[in-house]
């Protein structure tokens, strides 16, 4: 499974960005796709994820501001990020999992930098 991300960049506080992640390869095995982020000196954390059936999971810190969606025809998952805050600054990684919410085989994109600063 190969994951290619796009859409990161520099944005002012309160602004918006949309991240995209296109999947290719053995995607038939993938049950969950989502986004994680890692800020300097911190552990990688789940931001948002969506299962094949449509159920979603969001970090408390982004609920009401971020929305995950997908386009099955394009094998692409999106993360719409609104009302961005400086604490959202991190490298964002696309994740695809062959497994369940509790674990499985994870595939990762190369990461895209999101910087929220005035």
Secondary structure, DSSP 4 states (H G I P E B T S, - for coil): -EEEEE--EEE-TT--EEEEEEEESSGGG--EEEEEEE-TTS--EEEEEEETTS-EEE-GGGTTTEEEEEEGGGTEEEEEE-S--GGG-EEEEEEEEEEETTEEEEEE---EEEEE--
